[in-house]
Amino acid sequence: MEAPSSSDQYRSSSSSAGSPSAAAAAGRRYYFPRPGRPISFEDSPDWGDDITAAGPQSHTLTSASLASSAYPSPSPSLAEPPAPTFRERKVAGATLVWKELTVSVRDGGRRYCSGRAVRGSSGYALPGTLTVVMGPARSGKSTLLRAIAGRLRGAERMYGEVFVNGTKSPLPYGSYGYVDRDDVLIESLTVREMLYYSALLQLPDVFSSKKAAVDDAVAAMSLGDYADKLIGGHCFAKRLPTGERRRVSIARELVMRPHVLFIDEPLYHLDSVSALLLMVTLKKLASTGCTVIFTMYQSSTEVFGLFDRICLLSNGNTLFFGETLACLQHFSNAGFPCPIMQSPTDHFLRAINTDFDRIIAMCKNLQDDQGDFSSVSMDTAVAIRTLEATYKSSAESASVESMIAKLTEKEGPYLKAKGRASDAARVGILTWRSLIIMSRDWKCFWSRLVLYMLLALSIGTMFIDIGHSLSSVVVRVSAIFVFVSFVILLSVCGVSAHIDEIKIYSHEDANLHSGTSVFLLGHFLSSIPFLFLLSISSSLVFYFLIGLRNEFNFLMYFIITIFTCLLANEALMMILAYIWLETYKCTLTLICLYVIMMLVAGYFRIREAIPSAVWNYPLSYISLHTYAVQGLVENEYVGTSFAVGATRTIPGVQAVRGSYDISSSTGAKWVNLVVLLLMAVGYRVVLYILLRLDVRRHVRLGKVSWPSIHSGAAPK
């Protein structure tokens, strides 16, 4: 079937392509990587016998990898020598087939809504090729990608079949990599460190192989010039460019040397040059034998020339699956030939994107030099139905079904799950990584230390030389309350760091690099040195400037109480960071909570006089300030006495009770410390439950519209 002149005349400025008919004459064939250096995916399975070409007389366009012949790559290194018609060669990688794949999304209740994010999609991806899922926004691109990868969320249900190397089975751990649309990177690490810690989390305990895997990933994504640069930059250097950040996200998945690589919107937020460079890099990666599947909204002419196969979606319906040039032929057959001077993807999206109807309605009287504003005069809904009907009755659709049947009739080698690091090793890795992040993140950590020292100096110098008389009791209690309140309040400096930790955990947990228990334990252990540094530095300054009891055991109780209070507060901040995932909302919520905790702590009004409903029960009993201030005041005044006149003395507890309610028991302060410790543990248990529910099982709690940790909640 020869392409009409309208498709034949269209050519990329960077490609000298032959006609589609000439490409078809080469016969139906697989993509075979050219001989050379052994591929870097050493543990990829080999097919026992490969599917070879059917013969030179075949002139269908569906099973050939025509993108590399019809659209030569802009890079000379990617040019392939002419391959013989018949060739026996083992192909590393994995073959994916999806058959009549439908994904429904549950909307609120238990039943699944009648609308489908993806409807009856069928296709395949072969080793050594680039397969793109393209379509307008909310067409089901990302949903289809997640369905093929086996990463559907809790509200999504899949119908249909997915085959891996001819076997109906999910992709095991380590056999595939999945790159989300948004880059979730650690700004305080260099590129090499980022990849190395990712390798430590993913691979078993063989350090030499991990370094080699990192070097291979850096080379594969052409990151050599940026390997030792900080991702987020610093005061004397800029942050990593957007294109290179995207490469780092992809390289992070390459350290496992996967057989299949899924990428959601690889060109998201990239300019045309960065997009082309990234796609050329992915083309080189595919030439090693890796199966690459990705989604895309739109591309330039040069980028379009690098694709091997395209799956075109609109409103969840498959309008075409096959070779890139065959897609141009398909649109021409349906009555929508691509104009000579227009990009193919622009033309595809113009025909199937219903948003253009509104533009045409607003600009119906606008005409350019060539006539109508739109190159497609038909209504978009009609165009979509026409393209879908044309594809279902076309030879391309029949050829795709034939190829799917051939790829699934015989089972290939079963992909085995790869080994991974032990939980104990991952806890150690996460702890050490977090310590490095804290040591370099001066905005969230070192600035907080400076503020704590300034706070201690300010309060200490304001309340200096208050003496130890009976009249100093109220002033000293005020100083303790102010110190505890502002130490907790200044913790909001670390909100953004906690949000970044949650996002990093979400990505690593989704890719099975980490786990809820591993993350929480690693975060807890790494926070201990920093929080203890904050506690001991600020407490020493405040303690001696105020002139509290000059005994070592009372000093240590003061430091441990402040440390435990900060430990509980960090867990509370993590819960709110998880809920909001936004610095402004989380900070505002924390400040409101701290103000309420201060009001019910018993300083402004003794707890016995606070109204019982709400304020006393339960707010005063869940306030950090209540137990911290009460314990520190008991530490200072239980067991002391003050002289009243020449012969009479009163105990310190009685002197304090006029301004603050404390217990006279010597063990009461330890009860307050234990309560703070239980709150620190309890908040982390709550965080563990929330993470397990929302990240592991992807369950939306109630009907509250919480921001999703995973980008792109709507089908795309």
C-alpha positions as CSV (number, residue, x, y, z in Angstrom):
1,M,0.0,0.0,0.0
2,E,1.7,3.2,-1.2
3,A,1.4,6.4,0.7
4,P,-0.3,9.3,-1.1
5,S,1.8,12.2,-2.1
6,S,0.7,14.3,0.8
7,S,2.4,11.9,3.2
8,D,5.2,11.3,0.8
9,Q,6.1,14.9,0.5
10,Y,6.3,15.4,4.3
11,R,9.9,14.9,5.5
12,S,11.9,16.0,8.5
13,S,14.5,18.7,8.0
14,S,17.0,16.5,9.8
15,S,16.0,13.3,8.0
16,S,16.4,12.1,4.4
17,A,13.8,9.4,4.4
18,G,12.8,7.1,1.7
19,S,9.1,6.6,0.8
20,P,7.0,4.4,3.0
21,S,6.5,1.9,0.2
22,A,10.3,1.6,-0.2
23,A,10.6,0.9,3.5
24,A,7.9,-1.6,3.4
25,A,9.6,-3.4,0.6
26,A,12.4,-4.4,2.9
27,G,10.0,-6.8,4.5
28,R,8.7,-7.4,7.9
29,R,11.4,-7.7,10.5
30,Y,12.4,-7.3,14.1
31,Y,14.8,-4.7,15.4
32,F,18.1,-6.3,16.1
33,P,20.9,-4.5,17.9
34,R,23.9,-4.1,15.6
35,P,27.0,-6.1,16.7
36,G,29.6,-4.4,18.9
37,R,30.1,-4.0,22.6
38,P,28.1,-6.5,24.6
39,I,25.0,-4.9,26.0
40,S,25.1,-3.7,29.6
41,F,22.0,-5.6,30.6
42,E,24.0,-8.8,31.4
43,D,21.3,-10.6,33.2
44,S,18.6,-10.0,30.6
45,P,17.1,-13.3,29.3
46,D,17.8,-14.6,25.8
47,W,15.1,-15.9,23.6
48,G,15.6,-19.5,22.6
49,D,14.7,-18.8,19.0
50,D,13.9,-15.5,17.6
51,I,11.0,-14.5,15.3
52,T,12.6,-13.8,11.9
53,A,11.4,-11.9,8.9
54,A,8.5,-13.3,6.9
55,G,10.0,-12.5,3.5
56,P,10.7,-9.7,1.2
57,Q,7.3,-9.9,-0.6
58,S,5.4,-8.7,2.5
59,H,4.2,-5.1,2.3
60,T,2.4,-4.5,5.5
61,L,3.8,-1.8,7.8
62,T,2.9,-3.1,11.2
63,S,5.6,-5.5,12.4
64,A,8.7,-3.7,11.0
65,S,10.8,-1.2,12.9
66,L,10.5,1.5,10.3
67,A,11.4,4.5,12.4
68,S,15.1,3.9,12.2
69,S,15.0,3.4,8.4
70,A,12.3,5.8,7.4
71,Y,13.4,8.5,9.7
72,P,17.2,8.3,10.2
73,S,18.4,9.7,13.6
74,P,19.9,13.1,13.7
75,S,22.9,11.5,15.3
76,P,25.3,9.8,12.8
77,S,26.3,7.2,15.5
78,L,22.7,5.8,15.3
79,A,22.7,5.1,11.6
80,E,22.3,1.4,11.0
81,P,23.9,-0.7,8.2
82,P,21.5,-2.4,5.9
83,A,20.4,-5.6,7.6
84,P,19.8,-8.9,5.6
85,T,16.3,-10.1,5.2
86,F,16.8,-13.2,7.3
87,R,19.0,-13.1,10.3
88,E,19.3,-15.5,13.3
89,R,20.4,-13.5,16.3
90,K,19.6,-13.5,20.1
91,V,17.9,-10.4,21.3
92,A,18.3,-9.3,24.9
93,G,15.4,-7.6,26.6
94,A,11.8,-8.4,27.1
95,T,8.8,-8.4,24.8
96,L,5.6,-6.9,26.2
97,V,2.1,-7.5,24.8
98,W,-1.1,-6.0,26.1
99,K,-4.4,-7.4,24.8
100,E,-7.9,-5.8,25.1
101,L,-6.7,-3.8,28.0
102,T,-9.4,-1.8,29.8
103,V,-8.9,0.3,33.0
104,S,-11.8,1.5,35.0
105,V,-11.6,4.1,37.8
106,R,-13.6,4.0,41.0
107,D,-15.2,7.3,41.8
108,G,-15.8,7.7,45.5
109,G,-18.0,4.7,46.4
110,R,-17.4,1.0,46.1
111,R,-18.6,0.6,42.6
112,Y,-16.5,1.3,39.6
113,C,-17.8,4.1,37.3
114,S,-19.0,3.2,33.9
115,G,-16.5,5.6,32.3
116,R,-13.2,3.9,31.3
117,A,-9.8,5.6,31.5
118,V,-8.6,3.0,28.8
119,R,-10.9,1.0,26.6
120,G,-9.8,-2.2,24.8
121,S,-6.2,-1.2,23.9
122,S,-4.0,-3.8,22.3
123,G,-0.4,-3.5,21.3
124,Y,3.2,-4.7,21.9
125,A,6.7,-3.5,22.5
126,L,9.8,-5.3,21.3
127,P,13.4,-5.3,22.6
128,G,15.6,-2.6,21.2
129,T,12.7,-0.3,20.2
130,L,11.1,3.0,21.3
131,T,7.3,2.7,21.8
132,V,5.4,5.9,22.5
133,V,1.9,6.2,23.9
134,M,0.6,9.6,22.6
135,G,-2.6,11.5,22.9
136,P,-4.1,14.8,24.3
137,A,-4.5,15.5,28.0
138,R,-6.7,13.1,29.9
139,S,-6.7,10.6,27.1
140,G,-5.4,7.7,29.3
141,K,-1.7,7.7,28.4
142,S,-0.3,7.5,31.9
143,T,-3.1,5.0,33.0
144,L,-2.2,2.7,30.2
145,L,1.5,2.9,31.0
146,R,0.8,2.1,34.7
147,A,-1.5,-0.8,33.7
148,I,1.2,-2.4,31.5
149,A,3.8,-1.9,34.3
150,G,1.4,-3.4,36.9
151,R,1.4,-0.1,39.0
152,L,-2.3,0.7,39.0
153,R,-3.5,2.6,42.0
154,G,-6.1,1.5,44.5
155,A,-9.0,3.2,42.7
156,E,-8.1,1.6,39.3
157,R,-9.0,-1.8,38.1
158,M,-7.7,-3.5,35.0
159,Y,-9.4,-5.9,32.6
160,G,-7.5,-7.7,29.9
161,E,-4.2,-9.4,29.6
162,V,-0.5,-8.4,29.8
163,F,2.1,-10.8,28.5
164,V,5.9,-10.7,29.3
165,N,7.9,-12.8,26.9
166,G,4.8,-14.6,26.0
167,T,3.9,-15.4,29.6
168,K,0.9,-14.0,31.3
169,S,2.7,-12.8,34.4
170,P,3.6,-9.5,36.1
171,L,7.0,-8.0,35.8
172,P,9.2,-9.1,38.7
173,Y,11.3,-6.9,40.9
174,G,14.4,-5.6,39.1
175,S,13.2,-6.5,35.6
176,Y,11.8,-3.0,34.9
177,G,12.3,0.6,35.8
178,Y,9.5,3.2,36.1
179,V,10.1,6.9,35.8
180,D,7.4,9.3,37.0
181,R,6.5,12.5,35.2
182,D,7.8,14.7,38.0
183,D,11.5,14.6,39.0
184,V,11.8,13.7,42.7
185,L,15.5,14.2,43.4
186,I,17.6,15.0,46.5
187,E,18.9,18.5,46.0
188,S,21.8,18.1,48.6
189,L,23.5,15.2,46.8
190,T,25.6,15.1,43.7
191,V,24.5,13.2,40.7
192,R,26.9,10.3,41.4
193,E,25.9,10.2,45.1
194,M,22.2,10.2,44.1
195,L,22.7,7.2,41.8
196,Y,25.1,5.4,44.3
197,Y,22.6,5.6,47.2
198,S,19.9,4.4,44.8
199,A,22.1,1.5,43.8
200,L,22.8,0.7,47.5
201,L,19.1,0.5,48.2
202,Q,18.3,-1.6,45.2
203,L,21.1,-4.0,44.7
204,P,22.5,-6.8,47.0
205,D,25.6,-6.2,49.1
206,V,28.3,-6.2,46.5
207,F,29.9,-2.7,46.5
208,S,32.1,-3.2,43.4
209,S,29.1,-4.1,41.2
210,K,27.2,-1.1,42.5
211,K,29.9,1.3,41.5
212,A,30.1,-0.3,38.1
213,A,26.3,0.0,37.8
214,V,26.4,3.7,38.7
215,D,29.2,4.3,36.1
216,D,27.2,2.5,33.4
217,A,24.1,4.6,34.3
218,V,26.1,7.8,34.1
219,A,27.5,6.9,30.8
220,A,24.2,5.6,29.4
221,M,22.5,9.0,30.1
222,S,25.5,11.1,29.1
223,L,25.9,12.6,32.6
224,G,29.7,12.5,32.8
225,D,30.0,16.3,32.9
226,Y,27.5,16.6,35.7
227,A,28.4,13.5,37.8
228,D,30.1,15.4,40.6
229,K,27.8,18.5,40.7
230,L,25.1,19.1,43.3
231,I,21.7,18.5,41.9
232,G,20.3,21.5,43.7
233,G,23.4,23.7,43.4
234,H,24.7,25.9,46.2
235,C,25.4,29.6,46.7
236,F,28.2,29.6,44.1
237,A,26.7,27.3,41.5
238,K,23.3,26.9,39.8
239,R,21.1,24.0,40.2
240,L,21.2,21.2,37.6
241,P,19.4,22.1,34.3
242,T,15.9,20.6,33.7
243,G,17.1,18.3,31.0
244,E,19.9,16.9,33.1
245,R,17.6,16.5,36.1
246,R,15.4,14.4,33.8
247,R,18.4,12.3,32.9
248,V,19.2,11.7,36.5
249,S,15.7,10.4,37.2
250,I,16.0,7.9,34.3
251,A,19.6,6.9,35.3
252,R,18.3,6.1,38.8
253,E,16.2,3.3,37.3
254,L,19.1,2.1,35.1
255,V,21.3,1.1,38.0
256,M,19.3,-2.2,38.2
257,R,20.0,-2.8,34.4
258,P,16.3,-3.4,33.7
259,H,14.9,-5.3,30.7
260,V,12.0,-2.8,30.3
261,L,12.0,1.0,31.0
262,F,8.7,2.9,31.5
263,I,8.9,6.7,31.4
264,D,5.9,8.9,32.0
265,E,6.3,12.1,29.9
266,P,10.1,12.1,29.4
267,L,10.0,15.5,27.7
268,Y,7.9,17.2,30.4
269,H,9.0,20.8,30.8
270,L,11.9,20.4,28.4
271,D,12.8,22.8,25.6
272,S,13.2,21.5,22.0
273,V,17.0,21.1,22.2
274,S,17.0,19.3,25.6
275,A,14.1,17.1,24.3
276,L,15.9,16.0,21.2
277,L,19.1,15.3,23.2
278,L,17.2,13.2,25.7
279,M,15.4,11.2,23.0
280,V,18.6,10.5,21.1
281,T,20.0,9.2,24.4
282,L,17.0,7.0,24.9
283,K,17.4,5.8,21.3
284,K,21.0,4.8,22.1
285,L,19.8,3.1,25.3
286,A,17.2,1.1,23.2
287,S,19.9,0.0,20.8
288,T,21.5,-1.9,23.7
289,G,18.4,-4.2,23.8
290,C,16.3,-2.5,26.4
291,T,12.6,-2.2,25.7
292,V,11.6,1.5,26.2
293,I,7.9,2.5,26.5
294,F,7.0,6.1,27.3
295,T,4.1,8.5,27.1
296,M,4.2,11.9,25.3
297,Y,1.8,14.7,24.7
298,Q,3.6,16.3,21.7
299,S,7.0,16.2,20.0
300,S,9.0,18.0,17.4
301,T,9.6,16.6,13.9
302,E,13.1,15.4,14.8
303,V,11.9,13.6,17.9
304,F,9.0,12.0,16.0
305,G,11.5,10.5,13.6
306,L,13.1,8.6,16.4
307,F,10.0,6.6,17.4
308,D,9.6,3.0,16.3
309,R,6.0,2.5,17.2
310,I,3.2,4.8,18.3
311,C,0.0,4.1,20.2
312,L,-2.4,6.9,19.7
313,L,-5.1,7.4,22.3
314,S,-8.1,9.8,22.6
315,N,-10.6,9.6,25.5
316,G,-9.2,6.1,26.3
317,N,-9.8,4.7,22.8
318,T,-7.0,3.4,20.6
319,L,-7.1,5.3,17.3
320,F,-3.9,3.7,16.0
321,F,-1.1,1.3,16.9
322,G,1.8,0.6,14.6
323,E,4.8,2.2,12.9
324,T,5.3,5.9,12.9
325,L,5.0,6.3,9.1
326,A,2.1,4.0,9.0
327,C,0.3,6.4,11.3
328,L,0.7,9.1,8.8
329,Q,-0.7,6.8,6.2
330,H,-3.6,5.9,8.5
331,F,-4.6,9.6,8.9
332,S,-4.4,10.0,5.1
333,N,-6.6,7.0,4.5
334,A,-9.2,8.4,7.0
335,G,-9.3,11.7,5.1
336,F,-6.9,13.7,7.2
337,P,-3.6,13.9,5.3
338,C,-0.8,15.7,7.1
339,P,0.1,19.1,5.5
340,I,3.6,19.3,4.1
341,M,4.8,22.0,6.5
342,Q,3.1,20.7,9.7
343,S,4.6,18.5,12.3
344,P,3.0,15.0,12.4
345,T,2.2,15.2,16.2
346,D,0.7,18.6,15.8
347,H,-1.5,17.2,13.1
348,F,-2.5,14.2,15.1
349,L,-3.4,16.2,18.2
350,R,-5.3,18.8,16.2
351,A,-7.5,16.0,14.8
352,I,-8.2,14.2,18.1
353,N,-8.1,16.9,20.7
354,T,-11.6,18.2,21.5
355,D,-10.2,21.3,23.1
356,F,-9.6,22.6,19.6
357,D,-13.3,22.9,19.0
358,R,-13.5,25.8,21.4
359,I,-10.6,27.5,19.7
360,I,-12.3,27.1,16.3
361,A,-15.5,28.4,17.7
362,M,-13.8,31.5,18.9
363,C,-11.8,32.0,15.8
364,K,-14.4,30.9,13.2
365,N,-14.0,34.1,11.2
366,L,-10.2,34.1,11.4
367,Q,-8.4,33.0,8.3
368,D,-4.8,32.9,7.5
369,D,-3.0,33.2,4.1
370,Q,-3.8,29.6,3.2
371,G,-7.5,29.8,3.9
372,D,-9.2,28.2,6.9
373,F,-7.7,28.4,10.4
374,S,-7.9,24.7,10.9
375,S,-6.4,22.0,8.6
376,V,-9.2,19.6,9.8
377,S,-12.6,20.9,8.8
378,M,-14.5,18.0,10.4
379,D,-15.7,18.2,14.0
380,T,-13.3,16.6,16.4
381,A,-15.7,14.0,17.8
382,V,-16.5,13.0,14.2
383,A,-12.8,12.8,13.4
384,I,-12.2,10.6,16.4
385,R,-14.9,8.2,15.4
386,T,-13.7,8.1,11.8
387,L,-10.1,7.4,12.8
388,E,-11.2,4.7,15.2
389,A,-13.5,3.0,12.7
390,T,-10.9,3.2,10.0
391,Y,-8.2,1.6,12.2
392,K,-10.5,-1.2,13.3
393,S,-11.2,-2.1,9.6
394,S,-7.6,-1.6,8.4
395,A,-4.9,-4.0,7.5
396,E,-2.7,-2.5,10.3
397,S,-5.2,-3.6,13.0
398,A,-5.3,-7.1,11.6
399,S,-1.5,-7.2,11.4
400,V,-1.2,-6.1,15.0
401,E,-3.6,-8.9,16.1
402,S,-1.6,-11.4,14.1
403,M,1.7,-10.2,15.6
404,I,0.1,-10.4,19.1
405,A,-1.0,-13.9,18.5
406,K,2.5,-14.9,17.3
407,L,4.2,-13.3,20.3
408,T,1.9,-15.0,22.8
409,E,1.6,-18.5,21.2
410,K,5.0,-19.6,22.6
411,E,6.3,-18.8,26.1
412,G,9.8,-17.3,26.3
413,P,12.1,-17.4,29.3
414,Y,10.6,-16.4,32.6
415,L,12.0,-13.2,34.1
416,K,13.3,-13.8,37.5
417,A,13.2,-11.4,40.4
418,K,16.6,-9.9,41.2
419,G,18.1,-9.7,44.6
420,R,17.9,-6.7,46.8
421,A,19.5,-5.2,49.8
422,S,18.4,-6.4,53.2
423,D,16.2,-4.3,55.4
424,A,19.0,-3.7,57.9
425,A,21.3,-2.5,55.2
426,R,18.6,-0.2,53.8
427,V,18.0,1.3,57.3
428,G,21.7,2.0,57.6
429,I,21.9,3.5,54.1
430,L,18.9,5.7,54.6
431,T,20.2,6.9,58.0
432,W,23.6,7.8,56.5
433,R,22.1,9.5,53.5
434,S,19.8,11.6,55.7
435,L,22.8,12.6,57.9
436,I,24.6,13.8,54.8
437,I,21.5,15.7,53.6
438,M,21.3,17.4,57.0
439,S,24.9,18.3,57.0
440,R,24.6,20.1,53.6
441,D,21.1,21.6,53.9
442,W,21.8,24.9,55.7
443,K,18.4,26.4,54.9
444,C,16.5,23.8,56.9
445,F,19.0,22.5,59.5
446,W,21.9,24.8,60.2
447,S,19.7,27.9,60.1
448,R,17.5,26.2,62.6
449,L,20.5,25.7,64.9
450,V,21.4,29.4,64.6
451,L,17.9,30.5,65.4
452,Y,17.8,28.2,68.5
453,M,21.1,29.7,69.7
454,L,19.8,33.3,69.2
455,L,16.5,32.3,71.0
456,A,18.4,30.9,74.0
457,L,20.6,34.0,74.1
458,S,17.7,36.4,73.8
459,I,15.6,34.7,76.5
460,G,18.6,34.1,78.7
461,T,19.8,37.7,78.6
462,M,16.3,39.1,79.1
463,F,15.8,37.0,82.3
464,I,19.3,37.2,83.6
465,D,20.0,38.0,87.3
466,I,16.5,37.2,88.5
467,G,17.9,35.7,91.7
468,H,16.6,32.9,93.8
469,S,14.2,34.7,96.1
470,L,10.5,33.9,96.4
471,S,9.7,36.8,94.1
472,S,11.7,35.2,91.3
473,V,9.5,32.1,91.1
474,V,6.9,33.5,88.8
475,V,9.6,35.1,86.5
476,R,11.6,31.8,86.3
477,V,8.4,29.9,85.4
478,S,7.7,32.5,82.7
479,A,11.2,32.1,81.3
480,I,10.8,28.3,81.1
481,F,7.4,28.5,79.4
482,V,8.7,31.0,76.8
483,F,11.8,28.9,76.0
484,V,9.8,25.7,75.5
485,S,7.1,27.4,73.5
486,F,9.5,29.1,71.1
487,V,11.8,26.1,70.7
488,I,8.8,24.2,69.5
489,L,7.5,27.1,67.3
490,L,10.9,27.5,65.5
491,S,10.7,23.9,64.4
492,V,8.6,25.0,61.4
493,C,11.9,25.8,59.8
494,G,12.2,22.1,58.9
495,V,8.8,21.7,57.3
496,S,10.1,21.8,53.7
497,A,12.8,19.2,54.5
498,H,10.1,16.9,55.9
499,I,8.0,17.3,52.8
500,D,11.0,16.4,50.6
501,E,11.6,13.3,52.7
502,I,8.0,12.2,52.2
503,K,8.2,12.7,48.4
504,I,11.5,10.8,48.2
505,Y,10.0,8.0,50.3
506,S,6.9,7.9,48.1
507,H,9.0,7.4,44.9
508,E,11.3,4.8,46.4
509,D,8.5,2.9,48.0
510,A,6.5,2.8,44.8
511,N,9.6,1.3,43.0
512,L,10.2,-1.1,45.9
513,H,13.5,0.6,46.8
514,S,12.4,1.3,50.3
515,G,9.6,0.5,52.8
516,T,7.5,2.1,55.4
517,S,9.3,0.6,58.4
518,V,12.7,1.1,56.8
519,F,12.0,4.7,56.0
520,L,10.6,5.6,59.5
521,L,13.4,3.8,61.3
522,G,16.1,5.4,59.1
523,H,14.5,8.9,59.5
524,F,14.2,8.4,63.3
525,L,17.8,7.4,63.7
526,S,19.2,10.2,61.5
527,S,17.2,12.8,63.4
528,I,18.6,11.9,66.8
529,P,22.1,13.5,66.4
530,F,20.7,16.7,65.0
531,L,17.9,17.1,67.5
532,F,20.3,16.3,70.4
533,L,22.7,18.9,69.0
534,L,19.8,21.5,69.0
535,S,18.7,20.5,72.5
536,I,22.1,20.5,74.2
537,S,23.4,23.7,72.6
538,S,20.3,25.8,73.3
539,S,19.6,24.3,76.7
540,L,23.1,24.9,78.0
541,V,23.0,28.6,77.0
542,F,19.5,29.1,78.5
543,Y,20.1,27.0,81.7
544,F,23.2,28.9,82.9
545,L,22.1,32.4,81.9
546,I,18.8,32.0,83.8
547,G,20.6,30.4,86.7
548,L,18.6,27.2,87.2
549,R,19.6,24.5,89.8
550,N,23.3,24.0,89.6
551,E,23.4,20.2,89.7
552,F,24.3,17.8,86.9
553,N,21.3,15.5,87.2
554,F,18.9,18.5,87.0
555,L,20.8,19.8,83.9
556,M,20.6,16.4,82.2
557,Y,16.9,16.1,82.9
558,F,16.4,19.6,81.3
559,I,18.3,18.6,78.2
560,I,16.6,15.2,77.8
561,T,13.1,16.8,78.2
562,I,13.8,19.4,75.5
563,F,15.2,16.6,73.3
564,T,12.2,14.3,73.8
565,C,9.8,17.2,73.2
566,L,11.6,17.9,69.9
567,L,11.5,14.2,69.0
568,A,7.7,14.1,69.5
569,N,7.3,17.4,67.6
570,E,9.3,16.0,64.6
571,A,6.8,13.1,64.3
572,L,3.9,15.6,64.4
573,M,5.5,17.7,61.7
574,M,6.0,14.5,59.5
575,I,2.3,13.7,59.9
576,L,1.2,17.2,58.7
577,A,3.9,17.2,56.0
578,Y,2.4,13.9,54.7
579,I,-1.2,15.3,54.8
580,W,-0.5,18.6,53.0
581,L,2.7,18.1,51.0
582,E,2.8,21.9,50.8
583,T,5.0,24.2,52.9
584,Y,2.5,27.0,53.3
585,K,-0.4,24.9,54.4
586,C,1.7,22.7,56.7
587,T,3.4,25.7,58.4
588,L,0.0,27.5,58.9
589,T,-1.5,24.3,60.4
590,L,1.5,23.8,62.7
591,I,1.4,27.4,64.0
592,C,-2.3,27.1,64.8
593,L,-1.7,23.9,66.7
594,Y,1.2,25.4,68.6
595,V,-0.9,28.4,69.6
596,I,-3.7,26.1,70.9
597,M,-1.1,24.0,72.8
598,M,0.3,27.1,74.4
599,L,-3.1,28.3,75.5
600,V,-4.1,25.0,77.2
601,A,-0.6,24.3,78.7
602,G,-1.6,25.7,82.1
603,Y,0.5,28.9,82.1
604,F,-2.1,31.5,81.0
605,R,-4.7,29.8,83.2
606,I,-4.2,26.9,85.6
607,R,-5.4,23.6,84.0
608,E,-8.0,23.0,86.8
609,A,-9.7,26.3,85.9
610,I,-9.7,25.6,82.1
611,P,-13.2,24.7,80.8
612,S,-13.5,21.0,80.8
613,A,-15.2,20.6,77.4
614,V,-12.6,20.6,74.5
615,W,-10.0,22.9,76.2
616,N,-9.1,20.7,79.1
617,Y,-10.3,17.4,77.7
618,P,-8.7,16.5,75.3
619,L,-6.6,19.5,74.2
620,S,-4.6,20.1,77.3
621,Y,-3.8,16.3,77.5
622,I,-2.4,16.2,74.0
623,S,-0.3,19.4,74.3
624,L,3.4,19.0,74.2
625,H,3.8,22.2,76.1
626,T,1.8,20.8,79.0
627,Y,4.2,18.0,79.9
628,A,7.4,19.7,78.9
629,V,6.8,22.9,81.0
630,Q,5.3,20.9,83.9
631,G,8.2,18.5,84.0
632,L,10.8,21.3,83.8
633,V,9.1,23.3,86.6
634,E,8.9,20.2,88.8
635,N,12.6,19.6,88.1
636,E,13.4,23.1,89.3
637,Y,11.2,23.4,92.4
638,V,10.3,20.0,93.8
639,G,12.5,19.5,96.8
640,T,13.4,23.1,97.3
641,S,12.2,25.6,99.9
642,F,12.1,29.4,100.3
643,A,12.5,31.5,103.5
644,V,9.6,33.6,104.5
645,G,10.7,36.0,107.2
646,A,13.4,35.0,109.7
647,T,12.1,31.6,110.9
648,R,9.5,30.3,108.4
649,T,10.1,28.5,105.1
650,I,7.7,27.2,102.4
651,P,8.3,24.4,99.9
652,G,9.0,25.3,96.3
653,V,5.9,23.5,95.2
654,Q,3.7,25.7,97.3
655,A,5.5,28.8,96.0
656,V,4.9,27.8,92.4
657,R,1.3,26.8,92.8
658,G,0.2,30.4,92.6
659,S,1.3,30.6,89.0
660,Y,1.5,27.0,87.8
661,D,0.0,23.7,89.0
662,I,2.6,21.0,89.6
663,S,2.8,17.8,91.7
664,S,4.8,17.6,94.9
665,S,5.9,14.0,94.1
666,T,9.6,13.6,93.3
667,G,8.7,11.1,90.6
668,A,6.1,13.3,88.9
669,K,8.7,14.9,86.5
670,W,9.6,11.4,85.2
671,V,5.9,10.7,84.4
672,N,5.9,13.8,82.3
673,L,9.0,12.7,80.5
674,V,7.5,9.2,79.8
675,V,4.3,10.9,78.4
676,L,6.5,12.9,76.0
677,L,8.3,9.7,75.0
678,L,5.0,7.9,74.4
679,M,3.8,10.8,72.3
680,A,6.9,10.6,70.2
681,V,6.3,6.9,69.6
682,G,2.5,7.3,69.2
683,Y,2.8,10.0,66.5
684,R,5.2,7.8,64.5
685,V,2.7,4.9,64.8
686,V,0.1,7.2,63.4
687,L,2.4,8.2,60.6
688,Y,3.2,4.5,59.9
689,I,-0.5,3.7,59.5
690,L,-1.1,6.7,57.2
691,L,1.8,5.8,55.0
692,R,0.7,2.2,54.8
693,L,-2.8,3.1,53.8
694,D,-2.2,5.9,51.3
695,V,1.1,4.9,49.7
696,R,1.2,1.1,49.9
697,R,-2.4,0.4,49.2
698,H,-3.3,3.7,47.5
699,V,-6.4,4.2,49.5
700,R,-8.0,7.6,49.7
701,L,-9.1,8.2,53.3
702,G,-12.6,9.6,53.2
703,K,-13.7,12.3,50.8
704,V,-11.1,15.0,51.9
705,S,-9.3,16.3,48.8
706,W,-5.7,15.7,50.0
707,P,-2.9,16.3,47.5
708,S,-1.7,13.1,45.9
709,I,1.9,12.2,46.5
710,H,1.9,10.6,43.0
711,S,1.6,13.1,40.3
712,G,-1.2,13.0,37.8
713,A,-4.2,11.8,39.6
714,A,-6.4,12.1,36.5
715,P,-6.0,9.8,33.6
716,K,-3.6,11.2,31.0
